[in-house]
């Protein structure tokens, strides 16, 4: 009914008008009744009432629709402002001169500057001086080529003097003449990402240096082995001849010389292992059985130092693919290092288990003296050792073997708390798949 309120109202008023008019015209003024004129007059009054009421109703509907639209626009603007003021990125709008016309509240957290002191100032004012020229170059090129979108990284100085990095995405708006009318865009804080990239770059450089060290060590090893071993053999032979005719004092000195020659030969042999590619045969091996052999092999030596080698295997069979001889060399090296790190005795735990993502994890844990962080950082560097008679190549060779087996190694150690080596290999299939026997029906 509310939709036809105007029409009902005006038609009713028209009917009342006709009744009053007929009463005055016929009964008060006493004019004669002419039904053709009265009918035409009544129809005209009713039509005008209906038409006027319809216009009134349409106007009301238009006003209501306009009010509803205005309310929707108002709500939409409020929601838009709520979003703009609460997102972490800075949202901005500049005019053709580059002066800020709008900034959301993230700007204050981003730069340390208040909105009131930043609005209507040129955006370049907040960019580092040494990057301002590059920023202008990108903008001028984009404007000259009528490019609508631009993106770049830049550094800026916060109000407290701290330098940070931001990523700006700009939408450039042009007028009908092709001139810049203004920009809108967002700014994201990428300081953490830039720092992570710098750390990654530094880490890659460090790895490259370490790789170069290993390469140089390998190249030197071949030359050292050939150039030193031959004359060393001659020296050793002549010294043995001299020892036969020497007195007791001289023999004592010669024994020292022979022990040092043996040490030189040990260094040369380990250098050759590092430099010369070894023949590797990768096959499916039961790593539990290999570890058990290593434990039994070194158990006798461990007992002499009051050390017990304990084993904990989740399964009797855990298979990986690798070269068993090389892996034994790694495990023996780790256990021997653990024994030497426990002068007062204790326990060594060798553990093997199947973990998530189809990985076989081996753990070698001792109760030794442990290592400080600066020693852990240098672990694996060629010729670095904490032993008085060590060559510093044993663990380097172990790392190379594990790298060839695509194994991941993790070392955790604290001074006085012992050391734990964790090695993860890709698990191999537990057993070879048998061919399905054909079924025969009678």
VMD Tcl script that draws the C-alpha trace (Angstrom):
set ca {
  {0.00 0.00 0.00}
  {2.88 2.36 0.78}
  {3.92 2.13 -2.87}
  {0.55 3.61 -4.00}
  {0.10 6.03 -1.14}
  {0.33 9.17 -3.32}
  {-2.11 7.89 -5.92}
  {-4.66 6.85 -3.29}
  {-4.29 10.19 -1.52}
  {-4.65 12.37 -4.64}
  {-7.50 10.31 -6.19}
  {-9.38 10.49 -2.86}
  {-8.83 14.27 -2.77}
  {-10.14 14.48 -6.37}
  {-13.31 12.58 -5.45}
  {-13.89 14.87 -2.47}
  {-13.32 17.87 -4.73}
  {-15.93 16.60 -7.21}
  {-18.51 16.01 -4.44}
  {-18.00 19.52 -3.03}
  {-18.07 21.04 -6.50}
  {-21.28 19.21 -7.49}
  {-22.97 20.20 -4.22}
  {-22.11 23.89 -4.68}
  {-22.81 23.95 -8.41}
  {-26.13 22.10 -8.38}
  {-27.62 22.64 -4.93}
  {-26.25 25.99 -3.79}
  {-26.06 27.79 -7.14}
  {-28.97 25.73 -8.49}
  {-27.49 25.07 -11.93}
  {-29.06 22.38 -14.03}
  {-27.45 18.93 -14.16}
  {-25.66 18.07 -17.45}
  {-24.25 14.56 -17.20}
  {-21.87 14.87 -20.22}
  {-20.12 17.89 -18.70}
  {-20.10 16.42 -15.22}
  {-18.66 13.11 -16.50}
  {-15.92 14.86 -18.46}
  {-15.08 17.08 -15.50}
  {-14.98 14.08 -13.11}
  {-12.72 12.10 -15.46}
  {-10.37 15.07 -15.79}
  {-10.18 15.52 -12.01}
  {-9.56 11.80 -11.41}
  {-6.88 11.64 -14.13}
  {-5.06 14.67 -12.73}
  {-5.27 13.20 -9.20}
  {-3.94 9.81 -10.36}
  {-1.15 11.35 -12.45}
  {-0.08 13.70 -9.66}
  {-0.19 10.83 -7.13}
  {1.86 8.63 -9.43}
  {4.53 11.33 -9.75}
  {4.47 11.71 -6.00}
  {4.93 7.95 -5.49}
  {7.72 7.79 -8.08}
  {9.47 10.71 -6.42}
  {9.24 9.01 -3.03}
  {10.65 5.77 -4.47}
  {13.49 7.69 -6.13}
  {14.25 9.50 -2.86}
  {14.23 6.21 -0.95}
  {16.48 4.56 -3.55}
  {18.82 7.54 -3.45}
  {18.92 7.46 0.36}
  {19.60 3.73 0.27}
  {22.38 4.21 -2.29}
  {23.89 6.99 -0.22}
  {23.79 4.74 2.85}
  {25.44 1.91 0.89}
  {28.10 4.27 -0.42}
  {28.66 5.56 3.10}
  {28.99 2.03 4.49}
  {31.26 1.05 1.61}
  {33.47 4.08 2.25}
  {33.62 3.26 5.95}
  {34.57 -0.35 5.20}
  {37.12 0.81 2.66}
  {38.63 3.24 5.16}
  {38.66 0.49 7.79}
  {40.55 -1.81 5.43}
  {42.96 0.91 4.30}
  {43.74 1.96 7.85}
  {44.33 -1.58 9.14}
  {46.36 -3.31 6.43}
  {50.08 -3.61 7.12}
  {51.14 -2.11 3.78}
  {51.29 1.63 3.28}
  {48.62 2.89 0.85}
  {49.25 6.26 -0.76}
  {47.90 8.65 -3.35}
  {49.89 11.49 -4.90}
  {49.04 14.28 -7.28}
  {50.85 15.11 -10.51}
  {53.63 16.84 -8.54}
  {54.30 13.78 -6.42}
  {52.86 15.26 -3.23}
  {51.00 12.91 -0.90}
  {47.23 13.44 -0.93}
  {46.37 10.34 1.09}
  {48.26 8.04 3.47}
  {46.91 5.32 5.73}
  {47.97 4.84 9.35}
  {50.61 2.20 8.44}
  {52.73 5.11 7.23}
  {53.38 6.21 10.82}
  {54.63 2.78 11.88}
  {56.53 2.39 8.61}
  {58.48 5.66 8.76}
  {57.95 7.13 12.20}
  {56.48 10.33 10.67}
  {52.99 11.55 11.55}
  {50.34 11.76 8.85}
  {49.78 15.50 9.37}
  {53.44 16.32 8.75}
  {53.69 13.96 5.76}
  {50.60 14.91 3.76}
  {51.10 17.45 0.96}
  {54.85 16.81 1.00}
  {56.74 15.35 -1.93}
  {57.23 11.59 -1.69}
  {60.89 11.87 -2.76}
  {61.58 13.73 0.49}
  {61.36 10.41 2.37}
  {63.67 8.41 0.05}
  {67.40 8.08 0.69}
  {69.40 10.63 -1.24}
  {71.64 8.06 -2.92}
  {68.56 6.23 -4.31}
  {66.49 9.26 -5.22}
  {68.12 9.58 -8.66}
  {67.43 5.92 -9.48}
  {63.81 6.30 -8.35}
  {63.38 9.39 -10.54}
  {64.96 7.62 -13.49}
  {62.45 4.76 -13.27}
  {59.52 7.16 -12.91}
  {60.59 9.39 -15.83}
  {61.09 6.38 -18.08}
  {57.65 5.02 -17.12}
  {55.99 8.39 -17.76}
  {57.74 8.89 -21.11}
  {56.61 5.42 -22.26}
  {53.10 5.82 -20.78}
  {53.65 2.77 -18.57}
  {50.81 2.36 -16.11}
  {52.51 0.15 -13.51}
  {55.98 0.32 -11.96}
  {57.71 -1.59 -9.17}
  {61.03 -1.12 -7.44}
  {62.90 -1.53 -4.15}
  {64.35 1.41 -2.28}
  {65.94 2.23 1.06}
  {64.62 4.94 3.32}
  {65.54 6.48 6.63}
  {63.03 6.43 9.46}
  {62.55 9.42 11.69}
  {64.74 7.79 14.37}
  {67.62 7.50 11.87}
  {67.24 3.76 11.22}
  {67.56 2.65 7.60}
  {65.03 0.16 6.24}
  {64.01 -1.28 2.87}
  {60.67 -0.96 1.12}
  {59.04 -2.33 -2.05}
  {56.76 0.13 -3.84}
  {54.08 -0.80 -6.38}
  {52.84 2.27 -8.28}
  {49.82 2.73 -10.57}
  {50.36 5.83 -12.73}
  {47.26 7.69 -13.90}
  {47.28 9.93 -17.01}
  {44.84 12.57 -18.24}
  {43.38 12.73 -21.75}
  {46.48 14.59 -22.97}
  {48.82 11.85 -21.76}
  {50.21 13.88 -18.88}
  {50.67 12.40 -15.43}
  {47.59 13.13 -13.29}
  {48.72 11.33 -10.14}
  {49.64 7.98 -8.68}
  {48.25 5.41 -6.27}
  {50.15 2.52 -4.81}
  {51.35 0.48 -1.88}
  {54.65 0.21 0.01}
  {55.71 -3.02 1.75}
  {58.45 -3.38 4.35}
  {60.98 -5.87 2.94}
  {63.82 -5.16 5.38}
  {63.78 -8.69 6.79}
  {63.73 -10.21 3.30}
  {66.69 -8.07 2.20}
  {68.65 -9.05 5.31}
  {67.86 -12.74 4.70}
  {69.02 -12.41 1.09}
  {72.24 -10.76 2.26}
  {72.81 -13.55 4.80}
  {72.12 -16.15 2.12}
  {74.54 -14.41 -0.23}
  {77.18 -14.30 2.50}
  {76.55 -17.96 3.26}
  {76.91 -18.86 -0.42}
  {80.16 -16.92 -0.58}
  {81.40 -18.77 2.50}
  {80.42 -22.11 0.97}
  {82.16 -21.12 -2.25}
  {85.32 -20.28 -0.30}
  {85.13 -23.59 1.58}
  {84.59 -25.44 -1.69}
  {87.56 -23.62 -3.16}
  {89.65 -24.61 -0.14}
  {88.75 -28.25 -0.67}
  {89.52 -27.95 -4.36}
  {92.89 -26.38 -3.62}
  {93.57 -29.02 -0.98}
  {92.80 -31.73 -3.52}
  {95.07 -30.18 -6.15}
  {97.88 -29.77 -3.64}
  {97.41 -33.32 -2.39}
  {98.29 -34.93 -5.70}
  {101.44 -32.85 -6.07}
  {102.48 -33.33 -2.46}
  {101.99 -37.10 -2.65}
  {104.20 -37.49 -5.72}
  {106.83 -34.90 -4.84}
  {107.26 -35.89 -1.20}
  {106.65 -39.63 -1.05}
  {109.52 -40.64 -3.34}
  {112.30 -38.69 -1.56}
  {110.72 -39.63 1.78}
  {111.14 -43.33 0.93}
  {114.82 -42.75 0.14}
  {115.34 -40.80 3.36}
  {113.64 -43.52 5.38}
  {115.85 -46.21 3.79}
  {119.12 -44.40 4.41}
  {118.15 -43.59 7.98}
  {117.50 -47.27 8.63}
  {121.02 -48.04 7.36}
  {122.44 -45.38 9.65}
  {120.53 -46.80 12.63}
  {122.27 -50.18 12.31}
  {125.71 -48.66 13.05}
  {124.59 -45.85 15.36}
  {125.14 -45.63 19.11}
  {122.29 -45.65 21.64}
  {121.93 -41.86 21.78}
  {121.79 -41.57 18.00}
  {119.28 -44.43 17.79}
  {117.07 -42.56 20.25}
  {117.13 -39.50 17.99}
  {116.53 -41.63 14.91}
  {113.42 -43.20 16.51}
  {112.01 -39.69 16.87}
  {112.79 -39.03 13.20}
  {111.12 -42.31 12.16}
  {107.98 -41.46 14.16}
  {107.78 -38.09 12.43}
  {108.27 -39.76 9.04}
  {105.35 -42.06 9.83}
  {103.27 -38.99 10.67}
  {104.21 -37.45 7.30}
  {103.19 -40.68 5.56}
  {99.86 -40.60 7.40}
  {99.19 -37.05 6.22}
  {100.12 -38.02 2.65}
  {97.82 -41.05 2.65}
  {94.87 -38.95 3.89}
  {95.65 -36.26 1.33}
  {95.51 -38.89 -1.39}
  {92.11 -40.07 -0.13}
  {90.89 -36.48 -0.25}
  {92.29 -35.77 -3.70}
  {91.93 -39.01 -5.60}
  {88.44 -40.12 -6.58}
  {87.76 -43.48 -4.97}
  {85.97 -46.29 -6.71}
  {82.49 -46.25 -5.27}
  {79.97 -49.05 -5.57}
  {76.49 -48.02 -4.51}
  {74.27 -50.87 -3.51}
  {71.43 -51.63 -1.14}
  {72.90 -52.27 2.32}
  {71.45 -52.97 5.73}
  {72.86 -50.06 7.73}
  {71.97 -51.77 11.04}
  {74.28 -54.65 10.21}
  {77.05 -52.21 9.22}
  {76.74 -50.26 12.47}
  {76.74 -53.48 14.48}
  {80.02 -54.51 12.83}
  {81.56 -51.11 13.62}
  {80.44 -51.33 17.26}
  {81.94 -54.81 17.69}
  {85.14 -53.77 15.92}
  {85.80 -50.80 18.20}
  {84.36 -52.26 21.41}
  {87.68 -53.85 22.42}
  {89.49 -50.55 22.03}
  {86.72 -48.73 23.92}
  {86.96 -51.10 26.92}
  {90.62 -50.10 27.40}
  {89.40 -46.53 28.07}
  {86.53 -47.65 30.36}
  {83.99 -46.82 27.64}
  {80.92 -48.88 26.74}
  {79.50 -48.73 23.21}
  {75.72 -49.13 23.34}
  {73.49 -49.75 20.33}
  {69.78 -49.02 19.89}
  {68.20 -50.13 16.64}
  {64.50 -49.56 16.00}
  {64.44 -52.41 13.47}
  {66.78 -55.22 12.58}
  {66.78 -54.12 8.96}
  {67.05 -50.52 7.77}
  {68.18 -50.23 4.17}
  {69.93 -47.40 2.36}
  {71.90 -47.19 -0.86}
  {75.61 -46.49 -0.56}
  {79.16 -47.79 -0.48}
  {79.58 -49.88 2.67}
  {83.37 -49.51 2.89}
  {83.22 -45.72 2.71}
  {80.39 -45.52 5.24}
  {82.32 -47.78 7.61}
  {85.21 -45.33 7.33}
  {82.87 -42.50 8.38}
  {81.36 -44.43 11.31}
  {84.76 -45.65 12.57}
  {86.06 -42.08 12.44}
  {83.09 -40.76 14.45}
  {83.35 -43.49 17.11}
  {87.14 -43.11 17.43}
  {86.72 -39.35 17.86}
  {84.11 -40.02 20.54}
  {86.47 -42.38 22.37}
  {89.28 -39.80 22.28}
  {86.86 -37.14 23.61}
  {86.10 -39.27 26.73}
  {89.33 -39.48 28.78}
  {87.39 -40.40 31.94}
  {85.23 -43.10 30.36}
  {81.48 -43.19 29.82}
  {78.99 -44.40 27.26}
  {78.73 -44.04 23.49}
  {75.28 -44.53 21.98}
  {74.81 -45.63 18.37}
  {71.18 -45.39 17.33}
  {69.35 -46.05 14.05}
  {65.69 -45.42 13.31}
  {63.27 -44.76 10.44}
  {61.88 -41.21 10.62}
  {59.29 -39.26 8.69}
  {59.64 -38.53 4.97}
  {61.25 -41.96 4.41}
  {64.56 -41.07 6.08}
  {66.96 -43.33 8.01}
  {68.53 -41.38 10.88}
  {71.78 -42.47 12.55}
  {72.80 -40.94 15.89}
  {76.26 -41.08 17.47}
  {76.15 -39.65 20.99}
  {79.02 -39.48 23.45}
  {79.50 -38.18 26.99}
  {82.80 -36.48 26.26}
  {84.22 -33.03 26.83}
  {82.14 -31.47 24.07}
  {83.08 -28.56 21.82}
  {82.72 -24.79 21.98}
  {80.79 -22.91 19.30}
  {83.88 -21.49 17.58}
  {85.21 -25.04 17.20}
  {81.86 -26.28 15.84}
  {81.93 -23.50 13.24}
  {85.33 -24.69 11.96}
  {84.49 -28.39 12.06}
  {85.21 -29.95 8.69}
  {87.69 -27.32 7.48}
  {90.79 -28.89 5.92}
  {93.73 -29.19 8.35}
  {91.70 -27.93 11.32}
  {92.02 -30.22 14.34}
  {91.93 -30.06 18.12}
  {94.15 -33.13 18.49}
  {97.88 -32.85 19.12}
  {98.60 -35.57 16.54}
  {95.68 -35.05 14.21}
  {95.98 -34.15 10.54}
  {92.70 -32.22 10.30}
  {91.60 -34.23 7.25}
  {89.66 -37.13 8.79}
  {86.36 -35.31 9.29}
  {86.80 -33.44 6.00}
  {86.95 -36.81 4.22}
  {83.87 -37.97 6.19}
  {81.93 -34.92 5.04}
  {82.89 -35.55 1.43}
  {81.73 -39.18 1.68}
  {78.42 -38.16 3.26}
  {77.93 -35.46 0.62}
  {78.48 -38.07 -2.13}
  {75.78 -40.17 -0.44}
  {73.38 -37.17 -0.35}
  {73.26 -37.42 3.43}
  {72.47 -34.58 5.84}
  {74.62 -34.23 8.96}
  {73.86 -32.17 12.04}
  {76.19 -31.66 15.02}
  {75.11 -30.55 18.49}
  {77.66 -30.09 21.26}
  {78.14 -28.26 24.52}
  {81.30 -28.01 26.59}
  {81.23 -30.69 29.27}
  {77.95 -32.16 27.99}
  {79.16 -34.30 25.11}
  {78.54 -34.29 21.36}
  {75.77 -35.73 19.18}
  {76.13 -36.41 15.45}
  {72.89 -36.95 13.51}
  {73.11 -38.31 9.95}
  {70.07 -38.78 7.70}
  {70.00 -40.95 4.57}
  {67.24 -41.62 2.09}
  {65.73 -44.99 2.93}
  {65.88 -47.70 0.28}
  {63.22 -50.29 -0.38}
  {63.14 -52.88 2.41}
  {63.25 -55.82 0.05}
  {63.29 -56.35 -3.65}
  {59.83 -56.70 -5.18}
  {59.22 -60.26 -6.26}
  {57.72 -61.00 -9.62}
  {54.12 -62.07 -9.41}
  {53.74 -65.74 -10.16}
  {51.27 -66.52 -12.92}
  {48.01 -68.13 -11.86}
  {46.90 -71.18 -13.66}
  {43.36 -72.48 -13.51}
  {42.49 -76.06 -14.01}
}
mol new
graphics top color blue
foreach p $ca { graphics top sphere $p radius 0.5 }
foreach p [lrange $ca 0 end-1] q [lrange $ca 1 end] { graphics top cylinder $p $q radius 0.2 }
display resetview
